[in-house]
Amino acid sequence: MCLAVPGKIVEKKGNKVVVDYGDHKVEAGILTGEFAVGEHVIVQGKIVVDKVPEEQVKKWNEFLNSSK
């Protein structure tokens, strides 16, 4: 099983993006869809697979911070 953590797009050049996870950044490719700097996304296998709504990201961050 894999846990998908949302990251924020901080750079975009063509079909490549840099996704920031706070403690590290990952370069990923866009195969389909429109994605913009500032959006939160799920990356799997270095491919952007889906956008994550801001409200979901807030809930995810609250959950992570409550388990510390």
All heavy atoms as TSV, in Angstrom:
chain	resi	resn	atom	element	x	y	z
A	1	MET	N	N	0.846	-1.172	0.000
A	1	MET	CA	C	0.000	0.000	0.000
A	1	MET	C	C	0.891	1.234	0.000
A	1	MET	O	O	1.936	1.268	0.626
A	1	MET	CB	C	-0.900	-0.004	1.225
A	1	MET	CG	C	-1.844	1.158	1.241
A	1	MET	SD	S	-3.181	1.004	2.431
A	1	MET	CE	C	-2.352	1.336	3.955
A	2	CYS	N	N	0.430	2.272	-0.678
A	2	CYS	CA	C	1.193	3.509	-0.795
A	2	CYS	C	C	0.367	4.667	-0.258
A	2	CYS	O	O	-0.824	4.773	-0.534
A	2	CYS	CB	C	1.526	3.745	-2.265
A	2	CYS	SG	S	2.440	5.254	-2.556
A	3	LEU	N	N	1.010	5.532	0.504
A	3	LEU	CA	C	0.348	6.726	1.027
A	3	LEU	C	C	0.739	7.907	0.152
A	3	LEU	O	O	1.920	8.225	0.029
A	3	LEU	CB	C	0.774	6.970	2.473
A	3	LEU	CG	C	0.215	8.211	3.135
A	3	LEU	CD1	C	-1.309	8.114	3.236
A	3	LEU	CD2	C	0.815	8.367	4.514
A	4	ALA	N	N	-0.239	8.545	-0.462
A	4	ALA	CA	C	0.020	9.683	-1.337
A	4	ALA	C	C	-0.100	10.974	-0.540
A	4	ALA	O	O	-1.147	11.266	0.024
A	4	ALA	CB	C	-0.960	9.687	-2.495
A	5	VAL	N	N	0.965	11.736	-0.496
A	5	VAL	CA	C	1.014	12.994	0.236
A	5	VAL	C	C	0.970	14.141	-0.768
A	5	VAL	O	O	1.741	14.150	-1.728
A	5	VAL	CB	C	2.311	13.076	1.075
A	5	VAL	CG1	C	2.406	14.402	1.789
A	5	VAL	CG2	C	2.383	11.915	2.057
A	6	PRO	N	N	0.090	15.112	-0.565
A	6	PRO	CA	C	0.034	16.226	-1.514
A	6	PRO	C	C	1.241	17.156	-1.371
A	6	PRO	O	O	1.735	17.389	-0.276
A	6	PRO	CB	C	-1.256	16.962	-1.137
A	6	PRO	CG	C	-1.549	16.569	0.264
A	6	PRO	CD	C	-0.945	15.223	0.473
A	7	GLY	N	N	1.709	17.638	-2.505
A	7	GLY	CA	C	2.776	18.626	-2.544
A	7	GLY	C	C	2.326	19.814	-3.364
A	7	GLY	O	O	1.316	19.752	-4.077
A	8	LYS	N	N	3.075	20.898	-3.274
A	8	LYS	CA	C	2.701	22.142	-3.959
A	8	LYS	C	C	3.624	22.393	-5.142
A	8	LYS	O	O	4.857	22.339	-5.003
A	8	LYS	CB	C	2.780	23.302	-2.974
A	8	LYS	CG	C	2.276	24.608	-3.510
A	8	LYS	CD	C	2.287	25.652	-2.415
A	8	LYS	CE	C	1.581	26.908	-2.819
A	8	LYS	NZ	N	1.496	27.865	-1.707
A	9	ILE	N	N	3.047	22.689	-6.286
A	9	ILE	CA	C	3.847	23.014	-7.471
A	9	ILE	C	C	4.485	24.379	-7.256
A	9	ILE	O	O	3.794	25.365	-7.012
A	9	ILE	CB	C	2.984	23.019	-8.746
A	9	ILE	CG1	C	2.414	21.633	-9.013
A	9	ILE	CG2	C	3.807	23.509	-9.942
A	9	ILE	CD1	C	1.456	21.562	-10.188
A	10	VAL	N	N	5.828	24.425	-7.350
A	10	VAL	CA	C	6.544	25.686	-7.151
A	10	VAL	C	C	7.232	26.174	-8.426
A	10	VAL	O	O	7.632	27.331	-8.499
A	10	VAL	CB	C	7.567	25.573	-5.994
A	10	VAL	CG1	C	6.850	25.410	-4.664
A	10	VAL	CG2	C	8.564	24.459	-6.219
A	11	GLU	N	N	7.368	25.285	-9.402
A	11	GLU	CA	C	7.950	25.669	-10.698
A	11	GLU	C	C	7.272	24.859	-11.786
A	11	GLU	O	O	6.899	23.713	-11.565
A	11	GLU	CB	C	9.444	25.341	-10.762
A	11	GLU	CG	C	10.345	26.200	-9.946
A	11	GLU	CD	C	11.803	25.780	-10.107
A	11	GLU	OE1	O	12.245	25.516	-11.249
A	11	GLU	OE2	O	12.487	25.685	-9.083
A	12	LYS	N	N	7.154	25.462	-12.973
A	12	LYS	CA	C	6.615	24.740	-14.123
A	12	LYS	C	C	7.348	25.194	-15.372
A	12	LYS	O	O	7.481	26.381	-15.622
A	12	LYS	CB	C	5.122	24.991	-14.280
A	12	LYS	CG	C	4.519	24.213	-15.429
A	12	LYS	CD	C	3.031	24.429	-15.547
A	12	LYS	CE	C	2.528	23.633	-16.738
A	12	LYS	NZ	N	1.197	24.039	-17.141
A	13	LYS	N	N	7.825	24.204	-16.125
A	13	LYS	CA	C	8.476	24.473	-17.413
A	13	LYS	C	C	7.957	23.439	-18.394
A	13	LYS	O	O	8.331	22.269	-18.326
A	13	LYS	CB	C	9.994	24.369	-17.290
A	13	LYS	CG	C	10.604	25.483	-16.464
A	13	LYS	CD	C	12.105	25.375	-16.422
A	13	LYS	CE	C	12.666	26.466	-15.515
A	13	LYS	NZ	N	14.099	26.340	-15.329
A	14	GLY	N	N	7.065	23.871	-19.267
A	14	GLY	CA	C	6.481	22.943	-20.230
A	14	GLY	C	C	5.670	21.875	-19.518
A	14	GLY	O	O	4.765	22.177	-18.763
A	15	ASN	N	N	6.042	20.613	-19.759
A	15	ASN	CA	C	5.324	19.514	-19.121
A	15	ASN	C	C	6.065	18.960	-17.902
A	15	ASN	O	O	5.809	17.834	-17.465
A	15	ASN	CB	C	5.034	18.398	-20.124
A	15	ASN	CG	C	6.308	17.731	-20.617
A	15	ASN	OD1	O	7.399	18.262	-20.483
A	15	ASN	ND2	N	6.160	16.564	-21.199
A	16	LYS	N	N	6.973	19.747	-17.341
A	16	LYS	CA	C	7.704	19.371	-16.125
A	16	LYS	C	C	7.379	20.357	-15.011
A	16	LYS	O	O	7.241	21.555	-15.250
A	16	LYS	CB	C	9.221	19.386	-16.361
A	16	LYS	CG	C	9.710	18.398	-17.388
A	16	LYS	CD	C	9.793	17.037	-16.773
A	16	LYS	CE	C	10.423	16.075	-17.784
A	16	LYS	NZ	N	10.440	14.729	-17.303
A	17	VAL	N	N	7.251	19.833	-13.788
A	17	VAL	CA	C	7.004	20.680	-12.625
A	17	VAL	C	C	7.949	20.274	-11.504
A	17	VAL	O	O	8.475	19.164	-11.483
A	17	VAL	CB	C	5.545	20.570	-12.118
A	17	VAL	CG1	C	4.575	21.132	-13.136
A	17	VAL	CG2	C	5.182	19.155	-11.738
A	18	VAL	N	N	8.144	21.201	-10.570
A	18	VAL	CA	C	8.852	20.900	-9.328
A	18	VAL	C	C	7.808	20.999	-8.225
A	18	VAL	O	O	7.112	22.009	-8.105
A	18	VAL	CB	C	10.018	21.879	-9.070
A	18	VAL	CG1	C	10.653	21.608	-7.719
A	18	VAL	CG2	C	11.045	21.778	-10.188
A	19	VAL	N	N	7.688	19.914	-7.455
A	19	VAL	CA	C	6.695	19.829	-6.396
A	19	VAL	C	C	7.410	19.874	-5.054
A	19	VAL	O	O	8.330	19.094	-4.800
A	19	VAL	CB	C	5.857	18.538	-6.525
A	19	VAL	CG1	C	4.819	18.455	-5.416
A	19	VAL	CG2	C	5.184	18.487	-7.892
A	20	ASP	N	N	6.981	20.813	-4.197
A	20	ASP	CA	C	7.592	21.021	-2.883
A	20	ASP	C	C	6.786	20.300	-1.811
A	20	ASP	O	O	5.578	20.505	-1.686
A	20	ASP	CB	C	7.640	22.514	-2.588
A	20	ASP	CG	C	8.391	22.860	-1.316
A	20	ASP	OD1	O	8.829	21.938	-0.601
A	20	ASP	OD2	O	8.537	24.054	-1.042
A	21	TYR	N	N	7.477	19.461	-1.029
A	21	TYR	CA	C	6.851	18.721	0.066
A	21	TYR	C	C	7.266	19.264	1.429
A	21	TYR	O	O	7.001	18.643	2.445
A	21	TYR	CB	C	7.204	17.242	-0.022
A	21	TYR	CG	C	6.528	16.560	-1.188
A	21	TYR	CD1	C	7.190	16.402	-2.396
A	21	TYR	CD2	C	5.230	16.095	-1.077
A	21	TYR	CE1	C	6.574	15.785	-3.468
A	21	TYR	CE2	C	4.600	15.486	-2.141
A	21	TYR	CZ	C	5.284	15.323	-3.335
A	21	TYR	OH	O	4.651	14.718	-4.399
A	22	GLY	N	N	7.920	20.420	1.450
A	22	GLY	CA	C	8.358	21.012	2.712
A	22	GLY	C	C	9.772	20.627	3.068
A	22	GLY	O	O	10.626	21.482	3.223
A	23	ASP	N	N	10.040	19.327	3.139
A	23	ASP	CA	C	11.385	18.871	3.490
A	23	ASP	C	C	12.196	18.448	2.275
A	23	ASP	O	O	13.392	18.216	2.373
A	23	ASP	CB	C	11.326	17.739	4.512
A	23	ASP	CG	C	10.576	16.518	4.004
A	23	ASP	OD1	O	9.842	16.644	3.012
A	23	ASP	OD2	O	10.724	15.445	4.611
A	24	HIS	N	N	11.551	18.323	1.123
A	24	HIS	CA	C	12.263	18.005	-0.112
A	24	HIS	C	C	11.401	18.395	-1.319
A	24	HIS	O	O	10.207	18.632	-1.183
A	24	HIS	CB	C	12.649	16.527	-0.173
A	24	HIS	CG	C	11.490	15.597	-0.343
A	24	HIS	ND1	N	10.612	15.295	0.668
A	24	HIS	CD2	C	11.054	14.911	-1.432
A	24	HIS	CE1	C	9.696	14.450	0.224
A	24	HIS	NE2	N	9.936	14.208	-1.050
A	25	LYS	N	N	12.043	18.455	-2.472
A	25	LYS	CA	C	11.350	18.787	-3.717
A	25	LYS	C	C	11.554	17.654	-4.707
A	25	LYS	O	O	12.595	16.992	-4.697
A	25	LYS	CB	C	11.881	20.098	-4.300
A	25	LYS	CG	C	11.567	21.293	-3.430
A	25	LYS	CD	C	12.102	22.569	-4.022
A	25	LYS	CE	C	11.783	23.729	-3.080
A	25	LYS	NZ	N	12.387	24.959	-3.542
A	26	VAL	N	N	10.553	17.462	-5.560
A	26	VAL	CA	C	10.586	16.383	-6.549
A	26	VAL	C	C	10.228	16.960	-7.913
A	26	VAL	O	O	9.293	17.756	-8.031
A	26	VAL	CB	C	9.562	15.284	-6.175
A	26	VAL	CG1	C	9.443	14.251	-7.272
A	26	VAL	CG2	C	9.946	14.632	-4.861
A	27	GLU	N	N	10.963	16.537	-8.943
A	27	GLU	CA	C	10.606	16.901	-10.307
A	27	GLU	C	C	9.673	15.827	-10.844
A	27	GLU	O	O	9.913	14.638	-10.653
A	27	GLU	CB	C	11.844	17.007	-11.187
A	27	GLU	CG	C	11.521	17.531	-12.571
A	27	GLU	CD	C	12.764	17.785	-13.411
A	27	GLU	OE1	O	13.546	18.673	-13.052
A	27	GLU	OE2	O	12.922	17.067	-14.415
A	28	ALA	N	N	8.593	16.261	-11.492
A	28	ALA	CA	C	7.614	15.318	-12.022
A	28	ALA	C	C	7.129	15.788	-13.387
A	28	ALA	O	O	7.220	16.969	-13.714
A	28	ALA	CB	C	6.429	15.184	-11.065
A	29	GLY	N	N	6.610	14.862	-14.145
A	29	GLY	CA	C	6.095	15.174	-15.466
A	29	GLY	C	C	4.582	15.219	-15.494
A	29	GLY	O	O	3.908	14.572	-14.693
A	30	ILE	N	N	4.052	16.000	-16.421
A	30	ILE	CA	C	2.608	16.091	-16.643
A	30	ILE	C	C	2.321	15.370	-17.954
A	30	ILE	O	O	2.828	15.751	-19.006
A	30	ILE	CB	C	2.150	17.555	-16.740
A	30	ILE	CG1	C	2.432	18.289	-15.436
A	30	ILE	CG2	C	0.676	17.627	-17.115
A	30	ILE	CD1	C	2.202	19.791	-15.520
A	31	LEU	N	N	1.513	14.314	-17.871
A	31	LEU	CA	C	1.140	13.592	-19.078
A	31	LEU	C	C	-0.164	14.104	-19.668
A	31	LEU	O	O	-0.343	14.119	-20.882
A	31	LEU	CB	C	1.013	12.093	-18.787
A	31	LEU	CG	C	2.285	11.396	-18.328
A	31	LEU	CD1	C	2.020	9.913	-18.093
A	31	LEU	CD2	C	3.401	11.567	-19.351
A	32	THR	N	N	-1.090	14.512	-18.790
A	32	THR	CA	C	-2.383	15.004	-19.240
A	32	THR	C	C	-2.949	15.961	-18.199
A	32	THR	O	O	-2.648	15.842	-17.014
A	32	THR	CB	C	-3.372	13.840	-19.496
A	32	THR	OG1	O	-4.599	14.363	-20.005
A	32	THR	CG2	C	-3.634	13.036	-18.258
A	33	GLY	N	N	-3.734	16.900	-18.644
A	33	GLY	CA	C	-4.360	17.843	-17.725
A	33	GLY	C	C	-3.610	19.158	-17.639
A	33	GLY	O	O	-2.504	19.302	-18.160
A	34	GLU	N	N	-4.244	20.117	-16.971
A	34	GLU	CA	C	-3.673	21.442	-16.778
A	34	GLU	C	C	-3.334	21.635	-15.302
A	34	GLU	O	O	-4.194	21.431	-14.438
A	34	GLU	CB	C	-4.669	22.519	-17.217
A	34	GLU	CG	C	-4.970	22.509	-18.709
A	34	GLU	CD	C	-3.767	22.911	-19.543
A	34	GLU	OE1	O	-3.018	23.810	-19.120
A	34	GLU	OE2	O	-3.580	22.308	-20.615
A	35	PHE	N	N	-2.108	22.010	-15.030
A	35	PHE	CA	C	-1.641	22.231	-13.671
A	35	PHE	C	C	-0.870	23.538	-13.640
A	35	PHE	O	O	-0.198	23.880	-14.617
A	35	PHE	CB	C	-0.746	21.076	-13.212
A	35	PHE	CG	C	-1.449	19.753	-13.197
A	35	PHE	CD1	C	-1.426	18.924	-14.304
A	35	PHE	CD2	C	-2.149	19.348	-12.076
A	35	PHE	CE1	C	-2.089	17.705	-14.298
A	35	PHE	CE2	C	-2.809	18.128	-12.054
A	35	PHE	CZ	C	-2.779	17.306	-13.169
A	36	ALA	N	N	-0.963	24.270	-12.514
A	36	ALA	CA	C	-0.337	25.581	-12.413
A	36	ALA	C	C	0.470	25.698	-11.126
A	36	ALA	O	O	0.210	24.978	-10.148
A	36	ALA	CB	C	-1.406	26.666	-12.444
A	37	VAL	N	N	1.427	26.617	-11.141
A	37	VAL	CA	C	2.203	26.923	-9.940
A	37	VAL	C	C	1.227	27.348	-8.841
A	37	VAL	O	O	0.288	28.103	-9.085
A	37	VAL	CB	C	3.233	28.037	-10.227
A	37	VAL	CG1	C	3.875	28.520	-8.949
A	37	VAL	CG2	C	4.284	27.550	-11.218
A	38	GLY	N	N	1.443	26.818	-7.645
A	38	GLY	CA	C	0.592	27.132	-6.506
A	38	GLY	C	C	-0.443	26.063	-6.206
A	38	GLY	O	O	-1.007	26.041	-5.113
A	39	GLU	N	N	-0.720	25.187	-7.166
A	39	GLU	CA	C	-1.692	24.118	-6.939
A	39	GLU	C	C	-1.044	22.955	-6.195
A	39	GLU	O	O	0.149	22.698	-6.342
A	39	GLU	CB	C	-2.269	23.606	-8.264
A	39	GLU	CG	C	-3.124	24.617	-8.964
A	39	GLU	CD	C	-3.720	24.094	-10.244
A	39	GLU	OE1	O	-3.003	23.424	-11.030
A	39	GLU	OE2	O	-4.903	24.374	-10.476
A	40	HIS	N	N	-1.856	22.266	-5.409
A	40	HIS	CA	C	-1.404	21.068	-4.711
A	40	HIS	C	C	-1.764	19.851	-5.555
A	40	HIS	O	O	-2.853	19.786	-6.132
A	40	HIS	CB	C	-2.059	20.958	-3.338
A	40	HIS	CG	C	-1.515	21.958	-2.374
A	40	HIS	ND1	N	-2.022	23.230	-2.279
A	40	HIS	CD2	C	-0.499	21.873	-1.488
A	40	HIS	CE1	C	-1.337	23.891	-1.356
A	40	HIS	NE2	N	-0.415	23.086	-0.860
A	41	VAL	N	N	-0.830	18.898	-5.616
A	41	VAL	CA	C	-1.015	17.733	-6.468
A	41	VAL	C	C	-0.508	16.463	-5.781
A	41	VAL	O	O	0.234	16.517	-4.810
A	41	VAL	CB	C	-0.267	17.895	-7.812
A	41	VAL	CG1	C	-0.854	19.030	-8.634
A	41	VAL	CG2	C	1.226	18.119	-7.597
A	42	ILE	N	N	-0.933	15.343	-6.344
A	42	ILE	CA	C	-0.413	14.037	-5.962
A	42	ILE	C	C	0.512	13.588	-7.091
A	42	ILE	O	O	0.164	13.667	-8.268
A	42	ILE	CB	C	-1.557	13.011	-5.786
A	42	ILE	CG1	C	-2.482	13.429	-4.657
A	42	ILE	CG2	C	-1.007	11.613	-5.564
A	42	ILE	CD1	C	-1.871	13.434	-3.280
A	43	VAL	N	N	1.699	13.117	-6.705
A	43	VAL	CA	C	2.672	12.612	-7.666
A	43	VAL	C	C	2.907	11.134	-7.363
A	43	VAL	O	O	3.071	10.753	-6.204
A	43	VAL	CB	C	4.010	13.383	-7.560
A	43	VAL	CG1	C	5.073	12.756	-8.446
A	43	VAL	CG2	C	3.806	14.844	-7.921
A	44	GLN	N	N	2.899	10.328	-8.411
A	44	GLN	CA	C	3.186	8.913	-8.247
A	44	GLN	C	C	4.105	8.488	-9.384
A	44	GLN	O	O	3.808	8.731	-10.551
A	44	GLN	CB	C	1.898	8.098	-8.269
A	44	GLN	CG	C	2.091	6.679	-7.837
A	44	GLN	CD	C	0.759	5.999	-7.570
A	44	GLN	OE1	O	-0.298	6.461	-7.958
A	44	GLN	NE2	N	0.827	4.884	-6.887
A	45	GLY	N	N	5.219	7.894	-9.020
A	45	GLY	CA	C	6.180	7.472	-10.039
A	45	GLY	C	C	6.706	8.625	-10.862
A	45	GLY	O	O	6.914	8.487	-12.064
A	46	LYS	N	N	6.891	9.790	-10.225
A	46	LYS	CA	C	7.378	11.013	-10.868
A	46	LYS	C	C	6.452	11.531	-11.960
A	46	LYS	O	O	6.871	12.217	-12.883
A	46	LYS	CB	C	8.804	10.824	-11.393
A	46	LYS	CG	C	9.805	10.614	-10.279
A	46	LYS	CD	C	11.210	10.774	-10.774
A	46	LYS	CE	C	12.159	10.676	-9.586
A	46	LYS	NZ	N	13.506	11.017	-9.955
A	47	ILE	N	N	5.144	11.205	-11.826
A	47	ILE	CA	C	4.126	11.702	-12.746
A	47	ILE	C	C	3.011	12.343	-11.923
A	47	ILE	O	O	2.530	11.748	-10.950
A	47	ILE	CB	C	3.549	10.571	-13.616
A	47	ILE	CG1	C	4.653	9.980	-14.488
A	47	ILE	CG2	C	2.386	11.070	-14.470
A	47	ILE	CD1	C	4.245	8.733	-15.238
A	48	VAL	N	N	2.610	13.551	-12.301
A	48	VAL	CA	C	1.497	14.228	-11.631
A	48	VAL	C	C	0.215	13.503	-12.034
A	48	VAL	O	O	-0.090	13.390	-13.217
A	48	VAL	CB	C	1.420	15.720	-12.032
A	48	VAL	CG1	C	0.221	16.387	-11.386
A	48	VAL	CG2	C	2.706	16.435	-11.662
A	49	VAL	N	N	-0.523	13.010	-11.019
A	49	VAL	CA	C	-1.722	12.233	-11.325
A	49	VAL	C	C	-3.031	12.943	-10.992
A	49	VAL	O	O	-4.060	12.608	-11.564
A	49	VAL	CB	C	-1.704	10.843	-10.649
A	49	VAL	CG1	C	-0.587	9.993	-11.219
A	49	VAL	CG2	C	-1.593	10.942	-9.154
A	50	ASP	N	N	-3.016	13.907	-10.052
A	50	ASP	CA	C	-4.272	14.554	-9.685
A	50	ASP	C	C	-4.030	15.826	-8.891
A	50	ASP	O	O	-3.012	15.957	-8.224
A	50	ASP	CB	C	-5.119	13.601	-8.837
A	50	ASP	CG	C	-6.600	13.899	-8.893
A	50	ASP	OD1	O	-7.029	14.813	-9.630
A	50	ASP	OD2	O	-7.351	13.189	-8.202
A	51	LYS	N	N	-5.002	16.748	-8.962
A	51	LYS	CA	C	-5.000	17.950	-8.131
A	51	LYS	C	C	-5.652	17.605	-6.797
A	51	LYS	O	O	-6.504	16.725	-6.717
A	51	LYS	CB	C	-5.811	19.073	-8.784
A	51	LYS	CG	C	-5.191	19.629	-10.028
A	51	LYS	CD	C	-6.056	20.737	-10.595
A	51	LYS	CE	C	-5.532	21.135	-11.967
A	51	LYS	NZ	N	-6.335	22.189	-12.576
A	52	VAL	N	N	-5.272	18.350	-5.762
A	52	VAL	CA	C	-5.871	18.179	-4.441
A	52	VAL	C	C	-6.455	19.524	-4.032
A	52	VAL	O	O	-5.730	20.522	-3.988
A	52	VAL	CB	C	-4.814	17.715	-3.412
A	52	VAL	CG1	C	-5.447	17.559	-2.047
A	52	VAL	CG2	C	-4.146	16.425	-3.862
A	53	PRO	N	N	-7.758	19.561	-3.720
A	53	PRO	CA	C	-8.370	20.824	-3.301
A	53	PRO	C	C	-7.723	21.370	-2.030
A	53	PRO	O	O	-7.301	20.607	-1.154
A	53	PRO	CB	C	-9.834	20.454	-3.039
A	53	PRO	CG	C	-10.042	19.166	-3.771
A	53	PRO	CD	C	-8.720	18.479	-3.785
A	54	GLU	N	N	-7.664	22.687	-1.922
A	54	GLU	CA	C	-7.015	23.359	-0.787
A	54	GLU	C	C	-7.587	22.888	0.552
A	54	GLU	O	O	-6.856	22.698	1.515
A	54	GLU	CB	C	-7.165	24.876	-0.932
A	54	GLU	CG	C	-6.392	25.663	0.097
A	54	GLU	CD	C	-4.880	25.573	-0.067
A	54	GLU	OE1	O	-4.403	25.444	-1.202
A	54	GLU	OE2	O	-4.178	25.646	0.957
A	55	GLU	N	N	-8.899	22.706	0.628
A	55	GLU	CA	C	-9.532	22.262	1.881
A	55	GLU	C	C	-9.011	20.890	2.308
A	55	GLU	O	O	-8.782	20.639	3.487
A	55	GLU	CB	C	-11.055	22.235	1.724
A	55	GLU	CG	C	-11.790	21.995	3.014
A	55	GLU	CD	C	-11.529	23.067	4.076
A	55	GLU	OE1	O	-11.335	24.237	3.727
A	55	GLU	OE2	O	-11.535	22.703	5.265
A	56	GLN	N	N	-8.807	20.006	1.353
A	56	GLN	CA	C	-8.265	18.681	1.662
A	56	GLN	C	C	-6.829	18.788	2.168
A	56	GLN	O	O	-6.433	18.066	3.079
A	56	GLN	CB	C	-8.294	17.792	0.419
A	56	GLN	CG	C	-9.245	16.643	0.519
A	56	GLN	CD	C	-9.167	15.786	-0.728
A	56	GLN	OE1	O	-9.298	16.276	-1.845
A	56	GLN	NE2	N	-8.963	14.517	-0.539
A	57	VAL	N	N	-6.051	19.675	1.579
A	57	VAL	CA	C	-4.660	19.873	2.002
A	57	VAL	C	C	-4.628	20.373	3.444
A	57	VAL	O	O	-3.827	19.899	4.254
A	57	VAL	CB	C	-3.921	20.858	1.063
A	57	VAL	CG1	C	-2.545	21.197	1.599
A	57	VAL	CG2	C	-3.827	20.282	-0.340
A	58	LYS	N	N	-5.512	21.307	3.783
A	58	LYS	CA	C	-5.580	21.825	5.158
A	58	LYS	C	C	-5.891	20.701	6.141
A	58	LYS	O	O	-5.263	20.593	7.200
A	58	LYS	CB	C	-6.630	22.926	5.271
A	58	LYS	CG	C	-6.231	24.219	4.613
A	58	LYS	CD	C	-7.343	25.242	4.709
A	58	LYS	CE	C	-6.967	26.494	3.945
A	58	LYS	NZ	N	-8.058	27.488	3.937
A	59	LYS	N	N	-6.853	19.851	5.807
A	59	LYS	CA	C	-7.214	18.729	6.685
A	59	LYS	C	C	-6.054	17.744	6.822
A	59	LYS	O	O	-5.793	17.221	7.897
A	59	LYS	CB	C	-8.454	18.021	6.155
A	59	LYS	CG	C	-9.714	18.826	6.341
A	59	LYS	CD	C	-10.921	18.106	5.797
A	59	LYS	CE	C	-12.167	18.953	5.959
A	59	LYS	NZ	N	-13.354	18.311	5.419
A	60	TRP	N	N	-5.369	17.495	5.729
A	60	TRP	CA	C	-4.213	16.598	5.750
A	60	TRP	C	C	-3.135	17.149	6.671
A	60	TRP	O	O	-2.582	16.438	7.506
A	60	TRP	CB	C	-3.684	16.424	4.324
A	60	TRP	CG	C	-2.444	15.588	4.261
A	60	TRP	CD1	C	-1.186	16.022	4.021
A	60	TRP	CD2	C	-2.327	14.181	4.437
A	60	TRP	NE1	N	-0.300	14.975	4.032
A	60	TRP	CE2	C	-0.975	13.834	4.291
A	60	TRP	CE3	C	-3.247	13.173	4.710
A	60	TRP	CZ2	C	-0.526	12.521	4.412
A	60	TRP	CZ3	C	-2.783	11.874	4.823
A	60	TRP	CH2	C	-1.445	11.567	4.679
A	61	ASN	N	N	-2.845	18.437	6.555
A	61	ASN	CA	C	-1.815	19.067	7.392
A	61	ASN	C	C	-2.212	19.062	8.876
A	61	ASN	O	O	-1.382	18.825	9.743
A	61	ASN	CB	C	-1.521	20.486	6.924
A	61	ASN	CG	C	-0.752	20.505	5.625
A	61	ASN	OD1	O	-0.040	19.567	5.297
A	61	ASN	ND2	N	-0.922	21.561	4.855
A	62	GLU	N	N	-3.497	19.300	9.167
A	62	GLU	CA	C	-3.979	19.229	10.542
A	62	GLU	C	C	-3.781	17.827	11.114
A	62	GLU	O	O	-3.351	17.668	12.258
A	62	GLU	CB	C	-5.468	19.607	10.612
A	62	GLU	CG	C	-5.732	21.077	10.397
A	62	GLU	CD	C	-7.222	21.390	10.272
A	62	GLU	OE1	O	-8.067	20.485	10.472
A	62	GLU	OE2	O	-7.520	22.552	9.937
A	63	PHE	N	N	-4.083	16.825	10.318
A	63	PHE	CA	C	-3.914	15.435	10.757
A	63	PHE	C	C	-2.443	15.135	11.053
A	63	PHE	O	O	-2.115	14.567	12.087
A	63	PHE	CB	C	-4.441	14.474	9.686
A	63	PHE	CG	C	-4.084	13.047	9.951
A	63	PHE	CD1	C	-4.762	12.333	10.925
A	63	PHE	CD2	C	-3.069	12.412	9.242
A	63	PHE	CE1	C	-4.436	11.001	11.181
A	63	PHE	CE2	C	-2.737	11.095	9.491
A	63	PHE	CZ	C	-3.417	10.390	10.468
A	64	LEU	N	N	-1.564	15.535	10.143
A	64	LEU	CA	C	-0.137	15.275	10.346
A	64	LEU	C	C	0.393	15.991	11.584
A	64	LEU	O	O	1.168	15.425	12.356
A	64	LEU	CB	C	0.673	15.704	9.116
A	64	LEU	CG	C	0.552	14.833	7.892
A	64	LEU	CD1	C	1.388	15.405	6.755
A	64	LEU	CD2	C	0.956	13.403	8.170
A	65	ASN	N	N	-0.019	17.236	11.781
A	65	ASN	CA	C	0.450	18.004	12.930
A	65	ASN	C	C	-0.112	17.480	14.250
A	65	ASN	O	O	0.528	17.602	15.285
A	65	ASN	CB	C	0.123	19.490	12.763
A	65	ASN	CG	C	0.947	20.122	11.646
A	65	ASN	OD1	O	2.066	19.708	11.388
A	65	ASN	ND2	N	0.378	21.108	10.991
A	66	SER	N	N	-1.291	16.892	14.228
A	66	SER	CA	C	-1.892	16.372	15.462
A	66	SER	C	C	-1.249	15.068	15.903
A	66	SER	O	O	-1.344	14.700	17.062
A	66	SER	CB	C	-3.395	16.155	15.280
A	66	SER	OG	O	-3.643	15.061	14.414
A	67	SER	N	N	-0.564	14.386	14.995
A	67	SER	CA	C	0.049	13.107	15.353
A	67	SER	C	C	1.495	13.244	15.824
A	67	SER	O	O	2.163	12.263	16.071
A	67	SER	CB	C	-0.030	12.131	14.173
A	67	SER	OG	O	0.709	12.645	13.083
A	68	LYS	N	N	1.979	14.486	15.965
A	68	LYS	CA	C	3.366	14.701	16.416
A	68	LYS	C	C	3.455	14.697	17.918
A	68	LYS	O	O	2.602	15.027	18.635
A	68	LYS	CB	C	3.891	16.039	15.874
A	68	LYS	CG	C	4.156	15.984	14.404
A	68	LYS	CD	C	4.746	17.310	13.930
A	68	LYS	CE	C	5.010	17.256	12.446
A	68	LYS	NZ	N	5.539	18.497	11.935
